[in-house]
Amino acid sequence: MKRGSTFLLKIAVFFIGMPALALCVLGIPWLANHPVNPVYAGLLYPILIILFVTLVPFFVALYYAFRLLIYIDKNNAFSNNSVLALKKIKFCATIITALYVVILPFVFLVAEKDDAPGLILMGMVPIFASMVIAVFAAVLQMLLKEAIEIKSENDLII
């Protein structure tokens, strides 16, 4: 593959990480110190803590996505390193799903106090998004494993 053909994807991975980093450094600490309504502060803090913890697997997944793009650039897309990167992305997406499932009862309590049922749906969006990413990574991982096996069988025949 032509070197640099994944340049746009690498830039996209970088720009996906920047708002998350800004949220981590600026947004979450500011919201913890200035809750919109002090009545919700008791429910807000567990949500913010789990959001902060969620950023760790998010950045790990972005790192492995970047590594996967590097493997593709170096014509090592069909390697065990790529399978391992997809496995780690799948694992990180599963962790993010589990963490957001833990947040959901707190979001439900905030929605009940504020009488905002749409907040529950907004709390479920990251769960479904990370589940889709986990399933997609699992499918790609299986396909890549099969392609590597077929390639190794063909190499043995020749």
N, C-alpha and C positions, 0 to 999 in steps of 0.2 A: 504494500500500500504506500502511496506517496506520502513522504514525510510532511507533517503539518496538515494533513487532511482532517484531523480531529481538532484543529486549532479553535474553531468556533465552539465546539463542545467543551473544550478546556476553559475557554472564557466564560461560558455559561455556568460551569461548575463553580468558577471563581465568584461570579456575580450572584449565584445562589447563596454562597456562604457569607457574603458581605452583610446582607440585612440580618442574618441570624447572628453574626458577630456583633453588630450594632445593638441588636435586641439584648444580647448577653451582657454587653458592657454598659449600655446606657438605659435601655428600656426596662428591664426587669428590676434593677436596683432602684430606679426612679419610681416605678409603680409601687414597689414595696414601701418606700418612704412616704409616698403621697397617694394613698388609696382614694379612689373617687368618692366612696362613701365609707366612713369608718365603721359602719354597722357590718359591712361585708369583709372587714379586714381579717377576721378569724377564718373565714372561708377562702379568702384571697391568698393567704400565705402558703397553704399547702399546694394550691394551684401553681403559684410562682416557683416554689421549690421544685416541683416535678417538671415544670417547663424548663427550668435551669438545668436539671439533670438530663432532660431530653436532648439538650444541645450536644452533649458528649457523644452519644451514638450517631447523631446527625453529622457532626464533623468527621467522625471516623468513617461513616459511609461516603461522605464527599471525598475524603482522602483516597479510599479504595476505588471510587469511581474515576478519580483522576489517575490513579495507578493503572486502572484498566485501559484508559485512553492512551496512556504511555505504552502499554503492551501492544495495543493495536497499531500505534505509530511504528513500533519496532518490529512489526510482523511477527509478534509472539501472541497473537490473539488466541490461537489454538494451543494453549499451553496450560500446564497445571497451575501456574501463577494466576491466570485469568479465572480459572475455576475457583481458586481460593479467594480471589477478590470478590467474585459474585457471591460466594458463600458468606463472606463477612458482610457484604451489603445486605444480604437476606437476613442475617442475624441481627444487624443493627435496625433494620426496618421492623423486625419482630419485636425487638426491645422497645422501640418507639411506640408500636401499637399497644404493647402491654402497659407502658407508662401512661398513655392517654386513656386507656381503659380505667386505670386507677384514678385519673383526674375526673372522670365522668360523674361520679357521685357528688363531688364538690360543685361541679358545674350545675348539676341538677338542683342542688340546694340554693345556689346563687340565683338560678332561674326561677325557683319557687318563691324566694324572697322578693325578687324584683318583678315577678309576674311577667317573665319573658320566655315563653316556651321555645322561641326560635333559637335561644342560646344553646339549648340541648342539641339541636341539629348542627349548630356551628361547632360544638364540642365533638361531634361525631365525624366531622369532615377529615381531621388529621388521622383518625383511626382508619377510615376507609382508604385514604390516600397511602398511608404506610403499608396497609395490607396489600394493596395493589402492587406497590413496589416490591414487597417481599415475595409475592406470587410470581411476578414478572422475573425477578432475579432467580427464583427457584427454577422456573421453566428454562431460562437461558443457561443456568448451570447444568441442568440435565442435558440440554441440547449440545452444549459444549463438551460435556463428558463423552457423549455418544460420538461426536465428531472426532474427538481425540482418539477414542477407541478404534473407529473406522480408519483413521489415518495411520495409526500404529499397525493395524492388521494389513493395510495396503503396503506399508513399508516392509513388513515381513515377507509378503508375497514376492515383492520385487527383488 
